[in-house]
Each structure stands twice: as structure tokens, then as C-alpha cells.
Amino acid sequence: MTTVTDIIMIDPVHDKSQSNKSKASSKWTVHVEVRLRPRTATRFDSIRNSVHAFLQNFDRLSLPSVLDGWQDVPELSSSVDRIYVCESACPSHTLALDDMALQIHIYQPSDSDSFEEFSNSAGVRDDDDDTMAASVCELPNRTWEGLWDSLIYADDIKLKLLDYIHATLLLSDANVDCGYTNARLLEINAHSLFSKWFSESGKLVQRLFNSITELVDEEDAFLVVLIDEVESLTAARASAMAGTEPSDGLRVVNALLTQLDKLKHRKNVLIMSTSNLVKAIDSAFIDRADIVQYIDLPSREAIYEILRTCLCEMTKKGIVASVFLCDETVPTLRQAQILETTTKTISTATSTNEDEHSRSKSLALRLLALAGQCRTHNLSGRALRRLPVLALARYIGLGNVPSLGNDSSAKRTSGADVDVWLDGMEKIVQEQTHALQRLN
């Protein structure tokens, strides 16, 4: 079976009604991640059975949520570090256990930051041009934790990709008695695979994939290959034939396609690629992709969640003062949308003299309005992540952010005023828009 998957930018076709209809007639798939302690030697299947038995104590589970109580189970307290109920397509924030099809994933992250480098040098001619062709790190790795949760999309893109990968693994392991004992992430440095020597670039691609094949030959290891900016290696061959691209680029594309065809029958490798230049990619490469997923600019709803997580983190760290007297968090998107439909005017201040509900309402509506401005101006995810830093530097001032150490109670009440932060964010959005207009 084919486990070669690529994510490429094209227009999406998605029918939610059919998806929801099919899921309504069966249980909802819910993924549960169980992170083990570094030196745990307990068998994964034993822990999985213990976790499944522990989950039977719940009538309902929040989606997503970090579970407590497993510390009282001897079989789990000595081995488990965290149990996290994470991915599900269920639109509700809670779900009855009887309506769940639990998928329990056990993993033990590596604490090592070391990674292996693959050189593109063959030891001949060009020994001075010994650049890194790819890097490999062990998976799962603790340094990568949290990155998946920080990715926010309006559609169920993350779940679709996760379900596809999970399905390929299940099919691949259909005739295997045991699963993979380890995994690796190999990131290809596409620009290093081009040589100043004529016809050498295609050989560099083949040399790198020979190294990849050696890793894939370890059948108990799962390999994820990531090719960022894949258009560098898969430029449309029609351009080369027309003379608008170097002829050596034609050999690179041919070499890459040949190597992908060799890997497609391997069950322990997953190839993912990204691109912002769809029209520059050779059609033969796109035809080999099992999934072609378009990633659009964030919608207003996705932007709200991005801004909300930023505000929660800055409040937690004491950079922005919380408007709540207790540990209540910033309203969720669903809560903000309900408030929007029942409110005609938007307050421009979140005074501490208001009650908890009024402060929550004012904050949610202002944040939702800010999300709408960002969507109107077509800000990307990267631009959104920069907004809090720019607002802090230009309109809040570093002198207004105290050094609080580990005093969590002081962090909740100290820091810049949330209205000042929101005002600064709105001004930064306008500045960024004007700057982009000048560039275009």
C-alpha cells in the first residue's frame, strides 16, 4: 500500500454534510494520548489496557482535556506522565463515554536534542561544498511537544490528516505481529541538492534517497520525511523543456519521482511536503500524492482562537493583567459567538468595576471584532503570531511589564492593562495592512 503523502496548496473540495452524516450514525472517534515517564519499561499494551480500564470510571469527557485521577492507580502512577484527551471531530465540548470509539496512543518522548546530519558530498570534486542535505531527529521528542496544539485551522484539516495517517498505519500493520519500536523525522534541505556541476544535482537526490532507504530498511522504525518548499525539487518540467528553467532541474525532478516510486511500497515511511507555489510544481508529482490539502488564510473563527491562546499565555506569564478576579479564562469561540448574537453594541473597555460576566462579555466581543479586522486584511498565521510582540514593543512598553518570577497570584493582577493591549493590537493590524499595501 502507498504511504507517500504530500500536502500541497490547491483549492479544497470538502462536503461537511456528508462527513457529519456518516459520523452521526456511529460512535465518535476520540484520540487519547498517554505520555510515559522517560525511564519506564512497562509494556505499552499493559499500559493501554490500564488506561482503558481507568477511562471507564468517567461518564463523560471534555474535549480536549488533561485527565486527573490516574495517579491513584498503581499501574499508571509509576509509569505515566500525562493522559490527554485530544483529537475528535465531535462538535460538542463534552461527550458521553458510550458515544466514544477510543483510540489510545502510548508514547515515550526522547529528551535528547541531538540529531544526525546527512551531507550531500560524495567525497569527490566538490569536497569544499559539503552542505547539509537533511537532518534526522528521534521521535517522539519532548522538544516538539505543543507544536501540534498550536496549529489552529477553521476546518478539520488536522483531524483529516491525522485520521489518514492513522488509517495507513493500521493497514500497514495488518500483517505485522508488533508495532514500530521507534520513529524518526527527516527534514530535507531542498536547496542543498543542487550542484554547480552539470548533471550532478540528480545524483545528489539519488544519494540522499539511498540514505533514506537505509533508514527505511529498519522495519521496526517508522520514518517521516518532510520536504519543505518542495517546488525547489519539483519544478514543472514543461518550463525546462521550453528553456525557461535549467536543464539540470529536469534531471532533479526525474530523479525525485523515481525515488518516490521506489518508496511507495514501503509501509514504514510517510512523505510530507509543503509549497506556496502550486503552479510551479510538476503535475506528475501532484499525481503521486495521496492527499492534496489546501491551507487557506485563517478564518475569523481561527483567528479568534489564535488571539485567544496568545492572550491566555500572556496573562499566565503576567505580561497582560487578567480582567478576571478568579482563574476564569478568556471566553472560548463558541461562547464569544453566543455573546455576539445576543449583543447589539460592543464595549470598548473591560473595566474591573464590572461583574465577571460583563468583563467576560466585553473581552470576548472586542477580541472577536479584532479577529474580524485581521481576516478583512488577510493576515497570515505568521503575521498573527507577531502581533502581540509588536504591540508590546510599540504601544505597551517593556517598562510596563514587571518581573514577577513564579508568583502566579501576582501574575494574574499585574502586567499591562488588557484594553491597552487590545488597543495596541488594533493599531498594529492597521500598520501591518498599510505596510503590505505599499509592498504590493
C-alpha positions in Angstrom: 0.0 0.0 0.0 1.1 3.6 -0.5 2.1 5.7 2.5 3.6 8.6 0.5 1.6 11.7 1.5 2.0 15.2 0.3 0.3 18.5 1.4 0.2 20.9 -1.4 -1.6 24.3 -1.8 -4.6 23.9 -4.1 -8.3 24.8 -3.8 -10.2 22.4 -1.4 -13.3 20.4 -2.1 -15.0 19.5 1.2 -18.5 18.4 1.9 -19.1 18.6 5.7 -22.7 17.4 5.4 -21.7 14.0 4.2 -18.9 13.8 6.8 -21.2 14.7 9.7 -23.9 12.4 8.4 -21.6 9.4 8.3 -20.3 10.1 11.8 -23.8 10.7 13.2 -24.7 7.0 12.7 -21.7 5.6 14.6 -19.5 6.5 17.6 -17.2 9.4 17.5 -13.5 8.6 17.3 -11.6 10.2 20.2 -7.8 10.1 20.4 -6.3 9.8 23.8 -2.5 10.4 24.2 -0.7 8.8 27.1 2.8 10.2 27.7 5.2 7.9 29.6 8.0 8.7 32.0 11.5 8.7 30.5 12.7 5.5 32.1 9.5 3.5 32.1 10.0 -0.1 31.0 6.3 -1.3 31.3 4.9 -2.8 28.1 2.7 -0.5 26.0 -0.1 -2.9 25.7 -0.3 -3.3 29.5 -0.5 0.5 30.0 -3.1 0.7 27.2 -5.3 -1.8 29.0 -4.9 0.0 32.3 -5.8 3.4 30.7 -8.8 1.9 29.0 -10.0 0.5 32.4 -9.3 3.9 34.0 -11.4 5.7 31.4 -14.4 3.5 32.2 -14.7 5.5 35.5 -15.9 8.5 33.6 -19.5 9.1 32.3 -18.4 12.0 30.1 -15.1 13.5 29.0 -14.3 17.1 28.0 -12.8 17.6 24.5 -10.0 18.4 24.8 -8.9 17.9 28.4 -6.0 16.7 30.6 -7.2 13.9 32.9 -6.5 13.6 36.6 -7.1 10.7 39.0 -4.8 8.2 37.2 -2.2 9.0 39.9 -4.3 6.8 42.3 -3.9 3.8 40.0 -0.7 1.9 40.9 -0.2 0.5 37.4 -0.3 4.0 36.0 1.2 6.2 38.6 4.6 4.5 38.3 4.7 4.8 34.5 2.5 7.6 33.2 3.4 11.2 33.0 0.2 12.6 31.4 -3.1 11.4 29.9 -4.6 13.9 27.4 -7.9 13.6 25.6 -7.2 15.4 22.4 -8.5 15.0 18.8 -12.1 14.4 17.9 -14.4 15.5 15.1 -17.3 15.8 17.6 -18.6 19.4 17.6 -19.6 19.2 21.3 -17.2 20.2 24.1 -18.2 17.1 26.1 -19.1 13.6 25.0 -20.5 10.6 26.8 -18.1 7.6 27.1 -20.7 5.3 25.5 -20.6 7.5 22.3 -16.8 7.3 22.0 -14.6 5.0 20.0 -11.4 5.4 22.0 -8.1 5.3 20.2 -5.4 5.2 22.9 -1.9 6.1 21.8 1.1 5.4 24.1 4.4 7.2 23.5 7.6 7.8 25.4 9.3 11.0 24.3 13.1 11.4 23.9 14.8 14.1 25.9 17.7 14.2 23.5 18.2 17.3 21.3 20.8 15.6 19.2 20.1 14.9 15.5 22.0 13.3 12.7 23.0 15.2 9.6 23.3 13.9 6.0 25.8 15.6 3.8 25.3 16.0 0.0 29.0 15.5 -0.6 30.2 12.3 -2.4 33.8 12.9 -1.4 34.8 13.8 -5.0 35.3 17.0 -6.9 33.5 19.3 -4.6 34.7 18.5 -1.1 34.5 22.2 -0.1 30.8 22.3 -0.9 29.8 20.0 1.9 26.4 21.4 3.0 23.7 19.6 5.0 21.3 17.8 2.8 19.0 16.6 5.6 18.7 16.3 9.3 17.2 13.5 11.3 15.8 13.5 14.9 14.3 10.8 17.0 10.5 10.8 17.5 8.6 11.3 19.7 10.7 14.2 21.0 9.8 16.4 24.0 11.1 19.5 22.2 8.3 19.1 19.6 5.5 18.8 22.2 2.9 21.6 22.0 3.6 22.4 18.4 0.6 20.4 17.1 -1.8 22.1 19.5 -0.5 25.5 18.5 -1.7 24.9 14.9 -5.2 26.4 14.6 -7.4 26.0 11.4 -11.0 26.8 10.8 -11.7 23.4 9.1 -11.0 19.9 10.4 -7.7 19.8 8.4 -5.6 18.5 11.3 -8.1 15.7 12.1 -8.3 14.6 8.4 -4.5 14.3 8.2 -4.3 12.5 11.5 -7.1 10.1 10.6 -5.4 9.3 7.2 -2.0 8.6 8.8 -3.7 6.5 11.5 -5.5 4.5 8.8 -2.4 3.9 6.8 -0.6 2.7 9.9 -3.4 0.3 10.7 -3.4 -1.1 7.2 0.4 -1.3 7.1 0.4 -3.3 10.4 -2.4 -5.7 9.3 0.1 -8.5 8.8 2.7 -7.5 11.4 2.8 -9.0 14.9 4.4 -6.0 16.6 4.3 -2.3 16.0 7.2 0.2 15.5 9.7 0.5 18.3 10.9 3.9 17.3 10.4 6.7 14.8 12.4 9.5 13.1 11.8 12.8 11.4 14.0 13.5 8.4 13.8 17.1 7.1 15.3 17.6 3.6 17.1 20.8 2.9 16.0 21.1 -0.7 18.4 23.9 -1.7 21.4 21.8 -0.8 20.6 19.2 -3.6 21.7 21.5 -6.4 25.3 21.4 -7.6 27.3 23.9 -9.7 28.5 20.8 -11.6 26.4 19.9 -14.6 24.2 16.7 -14.2 25.4 16.4 -10.6 22.1 17.5 -8.9 20.2 14.4 -10.0 22.9 12.3 -8.4 22.7 14.3 -5.2 19.0 13.5 -5.0 19.7 9.8 -5.6 22.4 9.8 -3.0 20.2 11.3 -0.4 17.4 8.8 -1.0 19.9 6.0 -0.8 20.5 7.1 2.8 16.7 7.4 3.3 16.3 3.8 2.0 18.8 2.6 4.6 16.7 4.1 7.3 13.5 2.6 5.9 15.2 -0.8 5.8 14.8 -0.9 9.6 11.3 -2.3 9.5 10.7 -1.7 13.2 11.3 2.0 12.8 8.8 4.5 11.3 10.3 7.3 9.2 8.6 10.7 8.4 10.3 12.6 5.5 9.5 16.3 5.3 10.2 18.3 2.2 9.5 22.0 2.8 9.3 24.3 -0.3 9.0 21.2 -2.5 8.7 23.3 -5.6 12.5 23.7 -5.4 12.8 20.0 -6.3 9.7 19.5 -8.4 9.7 22.5 -10.8 7.4 21.8 -13.8 9.4 20.0 -16.5 7.5 21.9 -19.2 9.4 25.0 -18.2 12.7 23.2 -18.5 11.7 21.8 -21.9 10.7 25.4 -23.0 14.2 26.6 -22.0 13.0 28.8 -19.2 14.5 26.6 -16.5 18.0 25.0 -16.2 18.1 21.6 -17.9 19.7 20.2 -14.7 16.4 20.9 -13.0 14.8 18.3 -15.3 17.1 15.6 -14.0 16.3 16.6 -10.4 12.6 16.1 -11.0 13.1 12.8 -12.8 15.4 11.5 -10.0 12.9 12.5 -7.3 9.9 10.9 -9.0 11.9 7.7 -9.5 12.9 7.6 -5.8 9.4 8.2 -4.7 8.1 5.3 -6.8 10.7 3.1 -5.1 9.4 4.1 -1.6 5.7 3.9 -2.3 5.6 0.1 -1.5 7.3 0.6 1.9 4.9 0.5 4.8 7.1 2.3 7.4 7.7 5.7 5.6 5.5 8.7 5.3 6.5 11.6 3.0 5.0 15.0 3.5 5.7 18.2 1.5 4.6 21.8 1.6 4.6 24.5 -1.0 3.3 28.0 -1.5 3.8 27.9 -5.3 1.3 25.4 -6.6 1.6 26.2 -10.3 5.3 25.7 -10.2 5.0 22.0 -9.2 5.2 19.3 -11.8 1.9 17.6 -12.4 3.4 14.1 -12.1 4.5 14.9 -8.6 1.0 16.1 -7.6 -0.5 12.9 -9.2 1.6 10.8 -6.8 0.2 12.5 -3.7 -2.4 10.5 -1.7 -3.7 13.7 -0.1 -3.6 17.2 -1.6 -4.7 19.6 1.1 -5.2 23.4 0.6 -4.3 25.5 3.6 -6.1 28.8 3.3 -5.5 32.0 5.3 -7.0 31.8 8.8 -10.8 32.5 9.0 -12.2 34.9 11.6 -13.0 31.9 13.9 -9.5 30.5 13.6 -8.0 34.0 14.2 -10.1 34.4 17.4 -8.7 31.1 18.7 -5.1 32.2 17.8 -5.5 35.6 19.5 -7.3 33.9 22.5 -4.4 31.5 23.1 -1.9 34.3 22.8 -3.9 36.4 25.4 -4.2 33.4 27.7 -0.5 32.8 27.6 0.4 36.5 28.1 -2.0 36.6 31.1 -0.5 33.5 32.5 3.0 34.9 32.2 2.0 38.3 33.8 2.6 40.3 30.6 -1.1 41.3 30.4 -3.2 41.7 33.6 -6.2 39.4 33.8 -9.6 41.1 33.9 -10.9 38.2 36.0 -10.6 38.0 39.7 -10.6 34.2 39.7 -8.9 31.7 37.4 -11.6 32.1 34.7 -10.0 32.0 31.2 -10.8 34.1 28.2 -14.1 33.0 26.6 -14.0 30.3 24.0 -15.0 30.9 20.4 -18.4 29.2 21.0 -19.1 31.5 24.0 -18.0 34.6 22.0 -20.3 33.7 19.1 -23.2 33.3 21.5 -22.5 36.7 23.1 -22.2 38.2 19.6 -25.7 37.1 18.6 -27.3 38.4 21.8 -25.4 41.8 21.9 -26.0 44.8 19.7 -23.2 47.0 20.8 -19.5 46.3 21.5 -18.0 47.8 24.6 -14.5 49.3 24.1 -13.5 48.8 27.7 -13.3 45.9 30.2 -13.5 47.8 33.5 -12.7 45.9 36.7 -15.7 47.6 38.2 -17.9 45.3 36.1 -19.0 41.9 37.3 -17.3 38.8 35.9 -20.0 38.2 33.2 -19.8 41.8 31.9 -16.0 41.7 31.8 -16.0 38.4 30.0 -18.6 39.6 27.5 -16.7 42.8 26.7 -13.4 41.0 26.3 -14.9 38.3 24.0 -16.6 40.9 21.8 -13.5 43.1 21.4 -11.4 40.0 20.6 -13.9 38.8 18.1 -14.0 42.3 16.4 -10.2 42.3 16.3 -10.3 38.8 14.7 -12.7 40.2 12.0 -10.3 43.1 11.3 -7.4 40.6 10.8 -9.5 38.5 8.5 -10.6 41.5 6.4 -6.9 42.5 5.9 -6.0 38.8 5.0 -3.3 38.4 7.7 -1.5 35.1 7.6 -0.9 32.8 10.6 2.7 34.0 10.9 1.6 37.6 10.9 -0.9 36.9 13.6 1.7 35.4 15.9 3.8 38.5 15.5 1.1 40.9 16.6 1.4 40.5 20.4 5.2 41.1 20.2 4.8 44.2 18.0 2.0 45.6 20.3 4.2 45.1 23.3 7.2 46.8 21.8 5.4 49.8 20.3 2.3 50.6 22.3 2.6 48.8 25.7 6.2 49.4 26.5 8.6 46.9 28.2 8.7 49.1 31.3 5.0 48.3 32.0 5.7 44.6 32.3 7.0 43.7 35.8 9.4 40.9 36.6 7.2 38.5 38.6 9.2 35.4 39.0 7.0 32.4 39.9 4.3 34.3 41.8 1.2 33.1 40.0 -1.2 35.3 42.0 0.8 38.4 41.2 0.9 37.5 37.5 -2.9 37.4 37.4 -3.3 41.0 38.7 -0.1 42.6 37.4 1.1 43.5 33.9 -0.3 45.7 31.2 -4.0 46.5 31.1 -5.9 44.3 28.7 -7.6 47.3 27.0 -4.1 48.8 26.3 -3.1 45.5 24.8 -6.2 45.3 22.6 -5.8 49.0 21.5 -2.1 48.2 20.6 -3.1 45.1 18.7 -5.7 47.1 16.6 -3.1 49.7 15.8 -0.6 47.1 14.8 -3.1 45.5 12.4 -3.6 48.8 10.7 0.1 49.4 10.4 0.7 45.9 9.0 -2.0 46.4 6.5 -0.6 49.7 5.2 2.9 48.2 5.0 1.6 45.2 2.9 -0.3 47.6 0.6 2.9 49.5 -0.1 4.8 46.3 -0.9 2.1 45.3 -3.3 
